[in-house]
Amino acid sequence: ALMMVCGGAMAQAPNCTQVPAAGCLYVPALSHATVDVERTTSYTDEAGGLRELRMLIRQPTGAAAPTPVVVWSHGGAGGKNDPANSMPEWSSATARAGYFTVSIAHTPRSDNSRQQLCQAIGIADRAACKVFKHLNWDRPHDIRAVLTALQQMNAAGGEFAGAIDIARVAVGGHSAGSGGAQTVAGARRTFGGAPLDLSDARPIAF
């Protein structure tokens, strides 16, 4: 049985196997059908360029609104253009479990775009820029942009209005995506200077 430490004392975790209870997010006995839709968001990066991101939203049908959220960040330094190929097994599993699930396709960067980013964040040396892992910079910024887009979708008068519980957000990932999740959680990254805090206060689980 899962145990939790609460104020120094051991407590039994809530039984979440049948119906949602106080303190439960995950209810494994339930399985929802999902409606899958693609959306795009964008933001201006540190170099002044427009960075566009595609994301696949898997919305569980019949889940009580507002629905808790899971955001998935894929691995791979090269990036992806198609969010349907971004951690499909993981995102399908969390959507079926009742989470409003978002898979991000982290857009690849061209060599020129990488060089512009290097210059913008103070990596002026060409040799240093060549080995600079731009994805370690992009992933947390991309995740933060997606969280902002979810807030806007929830507040707008569209199909997702009131459907997204932005106060209950988990962020996870694989490989480079897990590094991005850890950075959003507060792990500091060094990009040639002092370690930077690229965290975001909105997610509550990682």
C-alpha positions as CSV (number, residue, x, y, z in Angstrom):
1,A,0.0,0.0,0.0
2,L,1.2,3.5,-0.7
3,M,2.0,5.5,2.3
4,M,2.4,9.3,2.6
5,V,4.3,11.4,5.2
6,C,2.0,14.2,6.5
7,G,3.6,16.6,9.0
8,G,6.1,14.0,10.1
9,A,3.5,11.2,10.6
10,M,2.8,8.3,8.3
11,A,-0.6,8.3,6.7
12,Q,-2.4,5.8,4.5
13,A,-2.8,7.2,0.9
14,P,-6.4,7.7,-0.3
15,N,-7.9,4.7,-2.0
16,C,-8.2,5.8,-5.6
17,T,-9.0,2.5,-7.3
18,Q,-12.8,3.0,-7.9
19,V,-14.0,6.6,-7.6
20,P,-12.2,9.9,-7.0
21,A,-11.7,10.7,-3.3
22,A,-10.3,13.6,-1.4
23,G,-6.6,13.9,-2.3
24,C,-6.9,11.6,-5.4
25,L,-5.9,12.6,-8.8
26,Y,-5.4,9.2,-10.4
27,V,-8.3,6.7,-10.7
28,P,-7.0,3.7,-12.5
29,A,-10.2,1.8,-12.6
30,L,-11.8,4.4,-14.9
31,S,-11.1,4.5,-18.6
32,H,-12.4,7.3,-20.7
33,A,-12.7,7.7,-24.5
34,T,-10.9,10.8,-25.7
35,V,-11.4,13.5,-28.3
36,D,-8.1,14.5,-29.9
37,V,-7.6,17.9,-31.4
38,E,-4.5,19.8,-32.5
39,R,-3.7,23.3,-31.5
40,T,-0.9,25.7,-32.1
41,T,0.7,28.3,-29.9
42,S,3.7,30.6,-30.4
43,Y,5.9,33.0,-28.5
44,T,8.9,35.3,-29.2
45,D,12.1,33.7,-28.1
46,E,15.2,35.3,-26.5
47,A,16.6,36.0,-30.0
48,G,13.5,37.8,-31.1
49,G,12.3,35.0,-33.4
50,L,8.8,33.6,-33.4
51,R,8.8,30.1,-32.1
52,E,5.7,28.2,-33.1
53,L,4.6,25.0,-31.3
54,R,2.1,22.3,-32.3
55,M,0.4,20.4,-29.5
56,L,-2.1,17.5,-29.5
57,I,-4.8,17.7,-26.9
58,R,-6.4,14.5,-25.7
59,Q,-9.6,15.5,-23.8
60,P,-11.2,12.6,-21.8
61,T,-14.9,12.4,-22.4
62,G,-17.2,12.2,-19.4
63,A,-14.5,13.5,-17.0
64,A,-15.7,16.0,-14.5
65,A,-14.8,19.5,-15.4
66,P,-12.5,21.2,-14.7
67,T,-10.2,18.4,-15.5
68,P,-6.6,18.0,-14.1
69,V,-3.9,18.4,-16.7
70,V,-0.8,16.4,-17.8
71,V,1.7,18.0,-20.2
72,W,4.1,15.6,-21.9
73,S,7.5,16.7,-23.4
74,H,9.2,14.3,-25.7
75,G,12.8,13.3,-26.0
76,G,15.2,13.7,-28.9
77,A,17.5,16.6,-29.6
78,G,16.3,17.0,-33.2
79,G,12.8,18.0,-32.1
80,K,9.5,17.0,-33.7
81,N,7.0,18.6,-36.0
82,D,4.0,16.3,-35.5
83,P,2.5,16.2,-31.9
84,A,0.7,12.9,-32.8
85,N,4.2,11.3,-32.6
86,S,5.0,12.9,-29.3
87,M,4.8,10.2,-26.6
88,P,1.5,8.8,-27.9
89,E,1.5,5.8,-25.5
90,W,2.1,7.9,-22.4
91,S,-0.3,10.7,-23.4
92,S,-3.1,8.2,-24.4
93,A,-2.7,6.5,-21.0
94,T,-3.1,9.6,-19.0
95,A,-6.0,10.8,-21.1
96,R,-7.9,7.5,-20.7
97,A,-7.3,7.9,-16.9
98,G,-9.2,11.2,-17.0
99,Y,-6.6,13.8,-17.4
100,F,-6.7,16.7,-19.9
101,T,-3.5,15.6,-21.7
102,V,-1.2,17.7,-23.9
103,S,1.6,16.3,-26.1
104,I,4.0,19.0,-27.3
105,A,6.0,18.8,-30.6
106,H,9.1,20.8,-29.8
107,T,9.9,22.5,-33.0
108,P,13.4,21.8,-34.5
109,R,15.9,24.7,-34.8
110,S,17.9,25.5,-37.9
111,D,21.7,26.1,-37.5
112,N,21.1,29.8,-38.1
113,S,18.4,29.9,-35.4
114,R,20.7,28.2,-33.0
115,Q,23.5,30.7,-33.6
116,Q,21.1,33.6,-33.1
117,L,19.9,32.1,-29.8
118,C,23.5,31.6,-28.7
119,Q,24.3,35.3,-29.3
120,A,21.1,36.4,-27.5
121,I,21.9,34.4,-24.3
122,G,25.6,35.3,-24.2
123,I,27.2,32.3,-25.8
124,A,29.3,34.3,-28.3
125,D,32.0,31.8,-29.0
126,R,31.3,29.8,-32.2
127,A,32.9,26.6,-30.8
128,A,30.9,26.9,-27.6
129,C,27.7,27.4,-29.6
130,K,28.4,24.3,-31.7
131,V,28.2,22.1,-28.6
132,F,25.4,24.2,-26.9
133,K,22.4,22.0,-26.2
134,H,19.7,24.4,-27.4
135,L,17.0,22.0,-26.4
136,N,17.9,22.5,-22.7
137,W,16.9,26.1,-23.3
138,D,13.9,25.5,-25.5
139,R,12.1,22.8,-23.6
140,P,11.3,24.8,-20.4
141,H,10.4,27.9,-22.4
142,D,8.1,25.8,-24.7
143,I,6.4,24.1,-21.7
144,R,5.8,27.5,-20.1
145,A,4.3,28.8,-23.4
146,V,2.0,25.8,-23.5
147,L,0.8,26.4,-19.9
148,T,0.0,30.0,-20.8
149,A,-1.9,28.8,-23.9
150,L,-3.9,26.4,-21.7
151,Q,-4.8,29.2,-19.3
152,Q,-6.0,31.3,-22.3
153,M,-8.0,28.4,-23.7
154,N,-9.7,27.9,-20.3
155,A,-10.6,31.5,-20.0
156,A,-11.7,32.1,-23.5
157,G,-15.3,31.4,-24.7
158,G,-14.4,28.4,-26.9
159,E,-14.6,24.6,-26.7
160,F,-12.2,24.3,-23.7
161,A,-13.8,27.1,-21.6
162,G,-13.9,26.0,-18.0
163,A,-12.7,22.5,-18.9
164,I,-9.1,22.9,-17.7
165,D,-8.0,22.8,-14.1
166,I,-4.9,25.0,-14.3
167,A,-4.5,24.6,-10.6
168,R,-3.8,20.9,-11.0
169,V,-1.1,20.5,-13.6
170,A,1.5,17.8,-13.9
171,V,4.5,18.0,-16.3
172,G,6.4,15.0,-17.4
173,G,8.7,13.9,-20.2
174,H,11.2,11.4,-21.6
175,S,15.0,12.0,-21.9
176,A,15.3,15.7,-23.0
177,G,11.7,16.1,-22.1
178,S,12.3,15.0,-18.5
179,G,15.2,17.5,-18.3
180,G,12.7,20.2,-19.4
181,A,10.2,19.0,-16.8
182,Q,12.9,19.1,-14.1
183,T,13.9,22.6,-15.2
184,V,10.3,23.8,-14.9
185,A,10.2,22.2,-11.5
186,G,13.2,24.3,-10.4
187,A,16.4,22.5,-11.4
188,R,18.9,25.2,-12.5
189,R,20.7,25.1,-15.8
190,T,24.0,26.6,-16.7
191,F,24.4,28.2,-20.2
192,G,27.9,29.5,-20.0
193,G,27.3,31.8,-17.0
194,A,25.6,31.7,-13.7
195,P,22.9,28.9,-13.2
196,L,19.5,30.1,-14.4
197,D,16.2,29.5,-12.8
198,L,13.7,28.8,-15.6
199,S,11.0,27.3,-13.3
200,D,7.3,27.9,-13.4
201,A,5.0,28.0,-10.4
202,R,1.9,26.7,-12.1
203,P,2.6,22.9,-12.2
204,I,2.2,21.0,-8.9
205,A,3.6,17.6,-9.9
206,F,6.4,16.4,-12.1
